[in-house]
Amino acid sequence: MTVTDFSSALHAAFEAPDPREAVNRIKNVVAHELSQTDTRATVKKTDFFNHSFAPDLVLSWPNERERFVFLKSDTRPAVLRDDVEAIRKHDPIVFALDPVDENALGADEYAGASRDDDTLLADSRGMEVLIQSRYSEPVVGLASSAVLQGGRGLLTEREAAVMASSVADGFSGAQRLDSGATAAAVAQISGHFDQRRTSRLLRFLGAVWVGSGGAASNFPGEQDVAGDLDGTALEFLMELPPIDDFEFWRRIGRPLTLEAISRLNLEDDSENLQYLVGSNLDILHARACRIIEHQQELGEDENSGFRWKLEREMLCLRGPRSTTYFAGKVDELKVEAQEGDGISLQELLRRAEQRRTPISELELATPTRTVSYATVNRDDVSHDEELLKLSKTFSSTAYVQTAVASLFGSRPLVCDFPNRTGKGRTAAKFPLGTFAPVALSLLTSLTTEERQALDNLTQHYSEEQRQPALFEIGEIRNDRASVEAQPGHISAQGEIKP
C-alpha cells in the first residue's frame, strides 16, 4: 500500500455512514500498514478509539513485550503535545492519521535522544518509506521491525528516509569495513531506538563487521557490541540476497549452536542458510537424528542433491528420497519414526565399508532369537570371520536391529535400523560434518550420486575436520590388522536370548 493508497483507504474509512463501522475500517487500514512494516508482528484491535489512556491497537511478538498504539486524528501541535504527555509513560506508538510536521510537538528535543522515554510519534508517510525501502534494501526490514518494537522519537517521511538509508549504508559499510558509513549508521540507530533494540542492531552490524574480517575493537562507536546475534537479526541475515563468502559465514557462525539455528523462523531453505551451516559443520553438534523417507514433491528436481532446511523447529537435511532431522537430544526429535524391519548383516557391512566406518557391536534378531555380538576391546567387528560364520546359522529372516559405530575412534553412535534413528551413547555428540554423512550412509542405502552429493555438501568440513577423523579410523584399522596377525586375536561375546 503506497502513501496515496493509504490516504485513499483512510478517507474511504472515514466516509462510512455508521460511526462504529468507520472506526473498525480505520483500525483495519492502520493495522494493515503496521503489519506491512513488520510482518512478524501480531496486531490486535481493542474496543477503544481516540481514547486518552486506552490504546486503539496492541502489537505483540513472541518473547517480546507488547506495545500500545494510539491513533490520533487531531495533529495540531498543542493538542498532540497534550495527548503524548498523557500516555508517554507507556512508551507507546502515537500514530498520526494525518502527516506530521518535523516540529509537530513544538519542541526540537523530542526528535533526539534527550527525551527520557521511548515514545514514538509516527505518521503513515514515515511507515510507507520503511515498507518501500524493504523491497529495494532487504536489510532495512531489520530496522522496520525494530521501529515497531522499540522505536522512539519522530518517524516522519524525512526521518524514515534517513534511517533506511543509514541502516542500508551501514550494513554495506560494515561488509566493506568502511568505518565512516558504519559510524553514521551507529549514530542513527543510537538516537532512534530504545536500549534493547539499539543493542540488537549494533550487535548485528558488529557481527557483520567481524564476519567481514574486521577487529571487534575497531568497530565504530562507543557502544558495547559484544554478544551473539539474536534470532531476529539472524533471520534477517538469512533472508538477505546470497552472500557467497565462506570466511564471512564462518566468523558469523562460530558462537552459534544447533539449538539456536533450529529456533529460527524461515519460510524456505535460503542460500544463506546453506552457507551458514556449510561453513560451520565442525561447531554445530547434534546427539540424535531420525530419517524419514518421502516421495519426490511435485515440481521438485529429480536430480536434486541435499539442502539444509528448518522444519518443526529442527534443522534437517532434505535429500531426493529422505529427510534427516537433527536434535541435541533424542526426545527433541519432533517427528514420528517410520517403523520397519532391520537390515541384513551383509547390507550393514556393505554400508559400513562404503565410508569405512568401524562397527564395534551389533544385534541380530529373528522372530524368536536375539544375538548381541561385540569384541572384548570394542574394536571393528565388521570383518570378523566368527561373525560371518554365526550369521550363516540364522535363517533369511535374521535382521540387524542395532549397530554401534565408532566415530573419532571413541564416540559411539547407536544406529536403530527399524526406526532409522541414530543417537550418541550417554552424552556423546557429533559435529554435523561427520554425523550427517555417517548416519545417512548407515541408516539408508545411498546411490553413488547421493554419496557424491553428501561429499559436496560437507566439502569444507572434509578439508578441515573429517580428514583427521578418517586418519584416526585408518589407524584403528591398522591396529586391528596388526592384532589379527597374532593367534587368538579376538574374543567374541554372543548372548542368545529366547
C-alpha positions as CSV (number, residue, x, y, z in Angstrom):
1,M,0.0,0.0,0.0
2,T,1.6,3.3,-1.1
3,V,1.0,6.6,0.7
4,T,-1.6,7.5,-1.8
5,D,-3.3,4.1,-1.3
6,F,-3.2,4.5,2.4
7,S,-4.7,8.0,2.3
8,S,-7.5,6.8,-0.1
9,A,-8.3,3.9,2.1
10,L,-8.3,6.0,5.2
11,H,-10.5,8.6,3.6
12,A,-12.9,5.9,2.5
13,A,-13.0,4.5,6.0
14,F,-13.9,7.9,7.5
15,E,-16.8,8.1,5.0
16,A,-18.5,5.0,6.3
17,P,-22.1,6.0,7.3
18,D,-22.0,4.0,10.6
19,P,-19.6,5.5,13.1
20,R,-18.7,2.1,14.6
21,E,-18.1,0.7,11.1
22,A,-15.9,3.8,10.3
23,V,-13.8,3.1,13.4
24,N,-13.4,-0.5,12.5
25,R,-12.3,0.3,9.0
26,I,-9.8,2.9,10.2
27,K,-8.3,0.4,12.5
28,N,-8.1,-2.2,9.8
29,V,-6.3,0.2,7.4
30,V,-3.7,1.1,10.1
31,A,-3.3,-2.5,11.2
32,H,-2.5,-3.5,7.6
33,E,0.0,-0.7,7.5
34,L,1.7,-1.8,10.7
35,S,1.7,-5.5,9.5
36,Q,3.5,-4.4,6.3
37,T,6.1,-2.6,8.4
38,D,6.8,-5.7,10.4
39,T,5.4,-9.0,9.1
40,R,6.3,-10.7,12.3
41,A,4.0,-8.5,14.4
42,T,0.6,-9.6,15.6
43,V,-1.9,-6.6,15.6
44,K,-4.9,-6.8,17.9
45,K,-7.7,-4.2,17.8
46,T,-9.3,-3.0,21.1
47,D,-12.7,-1.7,21.8
48,F,-11.5,1.9,22.1
49,F,-10.9,4.7,19.7
50,N,-9.1,8.0,20.1
51,H,-9.1,7.5,23.8
52,S,-6.9,9.4,26.1
53,F,-5.4,6.5,28.1
54,A,-6.7,3.2,26.3
55,P,-4.8,2.1,23.2
56,D,-6.6,1.5,19.8
57,L,-4.3,-1.3,18.8
58,V,-1.9,-3.6,20.6
59,L,1.3,-5.0,18.9
60,S,2.8,-8.3,20.1
61,W,5.7,-10.6,19.2
62,P,7.0,-13.9,20.5
63,N,9.2,-13.3,23.5
64,E,8.8,-9.5,23.3
65,R,6.7,-7.1,25.4
66,E,3.5,-5.7,23.9
67,R,3.4,-2.2,22.6
68,F,0.4,0.1,22.6
69,V,-0.7,2.1,19.5
70,F,-2.8,5.2,19.9
71,L,-4.4,6.6,16.8
72,K,-4.7,10.4,16.7
73,S,-6.7,12.3,14.1
74,D,-6.0,15.8,15.5
75,T,-2.4,16.6,14.7
76,R,-2.4,20.3,15.8
77,P,0.8,20.7,17.9
78,A,-0.9,21.9,21.1
79,V,-3.5,19.0,21.1
80,L,-0.9,16.4,20.0
81,R,1.5,17.6,22.7
82,D,-1.1,17.1,25.4
83,D,-2.1,13.7,24.1
84,V,1.5,12.5,24.0
85,E,2.3,13.8,27.5
86,A,-0.7,11.9,28.9
87,I,0.5,8.5,27.6
88,R,4.2,8.7,27.3
89,K,4.8,6.7,30.5
90,H,3.7,3.6,28.4
91,D,6.4,4.2,25.8
92,P,3.7,3.8,23.1
93,I,3.4,4.4,19.4
94,V,1.4,7.5,18.6
95,F,0.2,7.0,15.0
96,A,-1.0,10.3,13.4
97,L,-3.7,9.7,10.8
98,D,-2.5,12.9,9.0
99,P,1.1,13.9,8.1
100,V,3.1,15.3,11.0
101,D,5.4,18.3,10.7
102,E,9.0,17.9,11.7
103,N,8.4,20.0,14.8
104,A,4.8,18.9,15.4
105,L,5.2,19.0,19.2
106,G,6.7,22.4,19.3
107,A,9.9,21.2,20.8
108,D,13.1,20.1,18.9
109,E,14.2,18.0,21.8
110,Y,11.5,15.4,21.1
111,A,13.3,14.3,17.9
112,G,16.5,13.4,19.6
113,A,17.8,11.0,22.2
114,S,17.5,13.6,25.0
115,R,13.9,12.5,26.0
116,D,13.8,10.2,28.9
117,D,11.0,8.0,27.5
118,D,10.7,5.7,24.4
119,T,7.6,7.2,22.8
120,L,7.4,7.0,19.0
121,L,5.4,9.6,17.1
122,A,4.9,8.4,13.5
123,D,2.7,9.1,10.5
124,S,1.8,7.0,7.5
125,R,4.3,8.6,5.3
126,G,7.2,7.5,7.6
127,M,5.9,4.0,7.8
128,E,5.5,3.8,4.0
129,V,9.1,4.8,3.5
130,L,10.2,1.9,5.6
131,I,7.9,-0.5,3.9
132,Q,9.0,0.5,0.4
133,S,12.7,0.5,1.4
134,R,12.5,-3.1,2.5
135,Y,11.8,-4.1,-1.1
136,S,14.9,-2.4,-2.5
137,E,17.2,-3.0,0.6
138,P,16.0,-6.1,2.5
139,V,18.3,-5.3,5.4
140,V,16.0,-2.3,6.2
141,G,13.5,-4.9,7.3
142,L,15.5,-5.4,10.5
143,A,15.2,-1.7,11.3
144,S,11.5,-1.5,10.4
145,S,10.8,-4.4,12.8
146,A,12.8,-2.7,15.5
147,V,10.9,0.6,14.9
148,L,7.6,-1.0,16.0
149,Q,9.2,-2.9,18.9
150,G,11.3,-0.1,20.3
151,G,11.4,2.9,18.0
152,R,11.5,6.4,19.7
153,G,11.4,10.0,18.7
154,L,9.8,11.1,15.4
155,L,9.2,9.0,12.3
156,T,8.1,11.3,9.6
157,E,8.9,10.8,5.9
158,R,12.2,12.6,6.1
159,E,13.3,10.8,9.3
160,A,12.3,7.4,7.9
161,A,14.3,8.0,4.7
162,V,17.4,9.0,6.6
163,M,17.0,5.9,8.9
164,A,16.5,3.5,6.0
165,S,19.4,4.9,4.0
166,S,21.7,4.9,7.1
167,V,20.9,1.3,8.0
168,A,21.4,0.1,4.4
169,D,24.7,2.1,4.1
170,G,25.8,0.9,7.5
171,F,25.3,-2.8,6.5
172,S,27.2,-2.3,3.3
173,G,29.8,-0.3,5.1
174,A,30.3,-3.0,7.7
175,Q,30.8,-5.5,4.9
176,R,33.5,-3.2,3.3
177,L,35.0,-2.3,6.7
178,D,34.1,1.3,5.9
179,S,34.3,3.0,9.3
180,G,32.6,6.2,8.1
181,A,29.4,4.6,6.8
182,T,29.2,2.2,9.7
183,A,29.7,5.1,12.2
184,A,26.9,7.0,10.6
185,A,24.6,4.1,11.0
186,V,25.6,3.6,14.6
187,A,24.8,7.2,15.4
188,Q,21.4,7.0,13.6
189,I,20.5,3.8,15.4
190,S,21.5,5.1,18.8
191,G,19.2,8.1,18.5
192,H,16.0,6.3,17.3
193,F,15.6,3.1,19.2
194,D,15.3,2.1,22.9
195,Q,18.3,0.4,24.6
196,R,17.3,-3.2,23.7
197,R,16.7,-2.6,20.0
198,T,19.8,-0.3,19.8
199,S,21.9,-3.2,21.3
200,R,20.4,-5.7,18.9
201,L,21.0,-3.6,15.8
202,L,24.5,-2.7,16.8
203,R,25.3,-6.3,17.5
204,F,24.1,-7.1,14.1
205,L,26.3,-4.5,12.5
206,G,29.2,-5.6,14.8
207,A,28.7,-9.2,13.7
208,V,28.8,-8.2,10.0
209,W,31.9,-6.1,10.7
210,V,33.7,-9.0,12.4
211,G,32.4,-11.5,9.8
212,S,33.9,-9.4,7.1
213,G,37.3,-9.6,8.7
214,G,37.3,-6.5,10.9
215,A,38.5,-6.5,14.5
216,A,35.8,-6.0,17.1
217,S,38.0,-3.4,18.8
218,N,37.9,-1.3,15.6
219,F,34.1,-1.3,15.3
220,P,33.0,2.4,15.1
221,G,31.1,3.8,18.1
222,E,31.3,3.5,21.8
223,Q,28.5,1.0,22.2
224,D,29.4,-2.4,23.5
225,V,28.6,-4.7,20.6
226,A,29.8,-7.9,22.3
227,G,27.3,-10.8,22.3
228,D,25.7,-13.2,19.9
229,L,23.3,-12.3,17.2
230,D,19.7,-12.8,18.4
231,G,17.2,-14.8,16.4
232,T,15.5,-11.8,14.7
233,A,18.8,-10.4,13.4
234,L,20.0,-13.8,12.3
235,E,16.7,-14.4,10.4
236,F,17.1,-11.2,8.5
237,L,20.6,-12.1,7.7
238,M,19.3,-15.4,6.3
239,E,16.8,-13.6,4.1
240,L,19.2,-11.2,2.5
241,P,20.5,-11.8,-1.0
242,P,23.0,-14.6,-1.1
243,I,26.4,-13.8,0.4
244,D,28.8,-16.3,-1.1
245,D,31.7,-15.8,1.4
246,F,32.9,-18.8,3.3
247,E,35.0,-16.9,5.8
248,F,32.2,-14.4,6.5
249,W,29.7,-17.1,7.4
250,R,32.4,-19.0,9.4
251,R,33.0,-15.9,11.5
252,I,29.3,-15.2,11.9
253,G,28.6,-18.8,12.9
254,R,31.3,-19.5,15.5
255,P,29.1,-18.5,18.5
256,L,26.1,-20.4,17.2
257,T,24.7,-23.8,18.3
258,L,22.4,-26.3,16.6
259,E,19.6,-25.2,19.0
260,A,20.0,-21.5,18.1
261,I,19.6,-22.2,14.4
262,S,16.7,-24.6,14.9
263,R,14.7,-21.8,16.6
264,L,14.9,-19.6,13.5
265,N,11.7,-18.9,11.7
266,L,12.5,-19.2,8.0
267,E,10.0,-19.7,5.2
268,D,12.4,-21.5,2.8
269,D,15.8,-23.1,2.6
270,S,17.6,-19.8,1.7
271,E,21.1,-19.9,0.1
272,N,22.4,-18.0,3.1
273,L,21.3,-20.9,5.4
274,Q,23.3,-23.3,3.2
275,Y,26.3,-21.1,3.6
276,L,25.9,-20.6,7.3
277,V,25.5,-24.3,8.1
278,G,28.0,-25.5,5.5
279,S,30.7,-23.2,6.9
280,N,30.2,-24.3,10.5
281,L,29.8,-28.1,10.3
282,D,32.6,-28.5,12.8
283,I,30.9,-26.5,15.6
284,L,27.3,-27.4,15.1
285,H,26.8,-30.6,17.2
286,A,23.9,-33.0,17.5
287,R,23.3,-36.1,19.6
288,A,20.4,-37.6,17.7
289,C,19.0,-37.9,14.2
290,R,16.0,-39.5,12.5
291,I,15.5,-40.3,8.9
292,I,12.0,-40.1,7.2
293,E,11.6,-41.3,3.7
294,H,9.5,-39.3,1.3
295,Q,8.4,-39.2,-2.3
296,Q,9.6,-36.6,-4.7
297,E,7.5,-33.4,-4.4
298,L,5.6,-32.1,-7.4
299,G,7.9,-29.9,-9.5
300,E,11.0,-30.9,-7.5
301,D,14.1,-31.6,-9.5
302,E,14.6,-35.4,-9.6
303,N,18.4,-34.9,-9.6
304,S,18.4,-32.5,-6.7
305,G,21.0,-33.1,-4.0
306,F,20.9,-32.3,-0.3
307,R,19.9,-29.0,1.2
308,W,19.6,-27.7,4.8
309,K,16.2,-26.7,5.9
310,L,14.3,-25.8,9.1
311,E,11.2,-27.8,9.8
312,R,9.2,-28.4,13.0
313,E,11.8,-26.4,14.9
314,M,14.6,-28.7,13.8
315,L,17.5,-28.4,11.4
316,C,17.1,-31.0,8.8
317,L,18.8,-32.2,5.6
318,R,16.5,-32.9,2.8
319,G,17.6,-35.2,0.0
320,P,16.0,-36.7,-3.1
321,R,14.4,-39.7,-1.2
322,S,14.5,-38.8,2.6
323,T,14.8,-36.0,5.1
324,T,17.1,-36.3,8.1
325,Y,16.2,-34.4,11.3
326,F,18.9,-33.4,13.8
327,A,18.5,-32.6,17.5
328,G,20.5,-32.1,20.7
329,K,18.5,-34.8,22.4
330,V,16.5,-37.9,21.3
331,D,13.3,-36.5,22.9
332,E,13.7,-33.3,20.9
333,L,13.2,-35.2,17.6
334,K,9.7,-33.9,16.9
335,V,8.9,-36.4,14.2
336,E,7.5,-39.9,14.5
337,A,9.7,-42.7,13.3
338,Q,8.7,-44.8,10.4
339,E,8.6,-48.3,11.8
340,G,10.2,-51.1,9.7
341,D,12.4,-54.1,9.7
342,G,16.1,-54.1,10.3
343,I,18.7,-54.8,7.6
344,S,20.6,-57.8,6.7
345,L,24.2,-58.3,8.1
346,Q,25.5,-58.2,4.5
347,E,23.8,-54.9,3.9
348,L,25.2,-53.4,7.1
349,L,28.7,-54.5,6.2
350,R,28.3,-53.0,2.7
351,R,27.2,-49.7,4.0
352,A,29.9,-49.5,6.7
353,E,32.6,-50.3,4.1
354,Q,31.5,-47.5,1.7
355,R,32.5,-44.8,4.3
356,R,35.0,-47.0,6.1
357,T,33.0,-46.7,9.4
358,P,34.1,-49.1,12.2
359,I,31.3,-51.1,13.8
360,S,32.1,-52.0,17.4
361,E,29.0,-54.1,18.2
362,L,25.7,-55.1,16.7
363,E,22.5,-57.0,17.5
364,L,20.9,-59.6,15.2
365,A,17.4,-60.8,15.6
366,T,15.0,-63.4,14.2
367,P,11.3,-63.7,15.2
368,T,12.3,-65.9,18.1
369,R,16.0,-65.2,18.9
370,T,18.4,-62.3,19.5
371,V,22.1,-62.3,19.3
372,S,24.4,-59.5,20.6
373,Y,27.9,-59.5,19.1
374,A,30.9,-57.5,20.2
375,T,34.7,-57.9,20.8
376,V,36.3,-57.5,24.1
377,N,38.1,-54.3,23.2
378,R,35.1,-52.9,21.3
379,D,37.1,-52.5,18.1
380,D,35.9,-53.0,14.5
381,V,34.0,-56.3,14.1
382,S,32.8,-55.8,10.5
383,H,35.4,-58.3,9.1
384,D,35.3,-60.9,11.8
385,E,35.2,-64.5,10.5
386,E,33.4,-65.6,13.6
387,L,30.6,-63.1,12.9
388,L,30.2,-64.2,9.3
389,K,30.0,-67.8,10.4
390,L,27.5,-67.0,13.1
391,S,25.2,-65.1,10.7
392,K,25.1,-68.2,8.4
393,T,23.5,-70.2,11.2
394,F,20.5,-67.9,11.1
395,S,17.7,-68.1,8.6
396,S,17.0,-65.4,6.0
397,T,14.7,-63.7,8.5
398,A,17.6,-62.5,10.6
399,Y,18.0,-58.8,10.6
400,V,20.4,-56.3,12.3
401,Q,18.3,-54.3,14.7
402,T,21.0,-52.1,16.1
403,A,24.7,-51.4,15.5
404,V,27.2,-49.2,17.2
405,A,29.6,-47.2,15.0
406,S,32.8,-45.7,16.4
407,L,33.3,-42.1,15.4
408,F,36.6,-40.3,16.0
409,G,37.9,-43.6,17.5
410,S,35.9,-43.5,20.7
411,R,32.5,-41.8,20.4
412,P,29.7,-44.4,20.0
413,L,26.9,-43.8,17.6
414,V,24.0,-46.2,18.2
415,C,22.0,-46.9,15.0
416,D,18.4,-48.2,15.3
417,F,17.6,-49.6,11.9
418,P,13.9,-50.3,12.3
419,N,13.3,-46.7,13.3
420,R,16.1,-45.2,11.2
421,T,17.3,-43.3,14.2
422,G,20.8,-42.6,15.3
423,K,21.9,-41.3,18.7
424,G,25.1,-40.8,20.7
425,R,25.5,-43.2,23.6
426,T,25.5,-41.4,27.0
427,A,26.3,-37.8,26.3
428,A,28.2,-38.3,23.1
429,K,27.6,-35.6,20.5
430,F,28.9,-35.3,16.9
431,P,29.7,-32.4,14.6
432,L,27.3,-32.4,11.7
433,G,30.2,-32.7,9.2
434,T,30.7,-36.3,10.4
435,F,27.2,-37.1,11.8
436,A,25.3,-36.3,8.6
437,P,27.2,-38.4,6.1
438,V,27.9,-41.3,8.5
439,A,24.3,-41.6,9.8
440,L,22.8,-41.4,6.2
441,S,25.3,-43.9,5.0
442,L,24.5,-46.4,7.7
443,L,20.7,-45.9,8.2
444,T,19.9,-45.7,4.4
445,S,21.1,-47.2,1.2
446,L,22.6,-44.4,-0.8
447,T,23.2,-44.3,-4.5
448,T,26.6,-43.2,-5.9
449,E,25.1,-39.8,-6.9
450,E,23.8,-39.3,-3.3
451,R,27.1,-40.2,-1.8
452,Q,28.8,-37.7,-4.1
453,A,26.2,-35.0,-3.2
454,L,26.9,-35.6,0.5
455,D,30.6,-35.2,0.0
456,N,30.0,-32.0,-1.9
457,L,27.7,-30.8,0.9
458,T,30.5,-31.3,3.5
459,Q,33.4,-30.3,1.3
460,H,34.6,-27.5,3.6
461,Y,34.3,-29.8,6.7
462,S,36.1,-32.6,4.8
463,E,39.1,-30.3,4.1
464,E,39.5,-29.1,7.7
465,Q,37.9,-31.7,10.0
466,R,36.9,-35.0,8.5
467,Q,40.3,-36.0,7.2
468,P,41.9,-36.3,10.7
469,A,38.8,-38.4,11.6
470,L,39.5,-40.7,8.7
471,F,43.2,-40.9,9.5
472,E,42.1,-41.9,13.0
473,I,39.8,-44.6,11.6
474,G,42.7,-45.8,9.4
475,E,44.9,-46.1,12.5
476,I,42.2,-48.2,14.2
477,R,42.1,-50.5,11.2
478,N,45.9,-50.7,11.0
479,D,46.0,-51.6,14.7
480,R,43.3,-54.2,14.1
481,A,45.2,-55.7,11.2
482,S,48.4,-56.0,13.3
483,V,46.4,-57.7,16.0
484,E,44.7,-60.1,13.5
485,A,48.2,-61.3,12.5
486,Q,48.6,-62.7,16.0
487,P,47.0,-66.0,17.0
488,G,43.8,-65.8,19.1
489,H,43.4,-62.1,18.5
490,I,39.7,-61.8,19.1
491,S,37.2,-62.9,21.7
492,A,33.6,-62.7,20.6
493,Q,30.8,-62.5,23.1
494,G,27.5,-63.8,22.0
495,E,24.4,-63.9,24.1
496,I,21.4,-65.8,22.7
497,K,18.1,-64.8,24.2
498,P,14.8,-66.8,23.6
